């Protein structure tokens, strides 16, 4: 070996050792799991379980950071993950709208899509609901009522998937809402206050008053176990079949070995008995869907949402 080659070889070995050690040390500082909604709903509860198990598994602090978007959807929280270093210390707990809708609505930080999925873990029991004293009991009754009366819809944001599906279903059933408004929370108080007539929200948020409200439809293809007699939107209009899922995402430049460490904990957490008990109690589907399947799901959902957008523009 030449005099020049030997020092270069030593340096290369040293660099490889340092790089390997650095990778092996992840995580070596606190990890944030960003939930772009207020605390309390299913994505928040399950992500907290994952964060707790992550701390226990790797011996570093980890916590959920809630970054709601002020009635405009989850995009400020998503941007905070997109602009953080791609090192696995900022993990997004994102619903379908972020990879499906985010790149389409003119947010520079989200277009092109900066994220890769680690895996999906939740399908929300998302519903269209009204107050118990409403003069209609199902979507057909709402459609008839809306022909003669102004009906106000409350939602989490106009561009978001549940809202677009709700608008699409109204169009298919021959009516439109007189007005609509975005809220950070849509729960029992929203209906009781009379602020709106109809809401689309997760069943979790109206469980305390489930006996006092009417669930008109659930969004997705599978009926919710807690409301087995309520039809799905897909039953009423098959072309609107979109499920409201949530998963873990990181910046696409995050090293694969770091992604794998996060996945290992999350997959174990969501299949644990405490997570599955939560599923039974709330009507949610809690599972683990691998990254490749999530990527295919995103492609399919983009096509479905494009069809809904086209329908609403006609």
Secondary structure, 3 states (H helix, E strand, C coil): CCHHHHHHHHHHHHHHHHHHHHHHCCCCCCEEEEECCCCCCHHHHHHHHHHHHHHHHHCCCEEEEECCCCCCCCHHHHHHHHCCCCCCCEEEEEEHHHHHCHHHCCCHHHCCCCEEEEEEEEECCEEEEEECCCCCCCHHHHHHHHCCCCCEEEECCCCCHHHHHHHHHHHHCCCCCCEEEECCCCCHHHHHCCCCCEEEEEHHHHHHHHHHEEEEEECCCCCCHHHCCCCEHHHHCHHHCCCCEEEEEEECCCCHHHHHHHHHHHHHHHCCHHHHHHHHHHCCEEEEEEHHHHHHHHHHHHHHHHHHHHHHHC
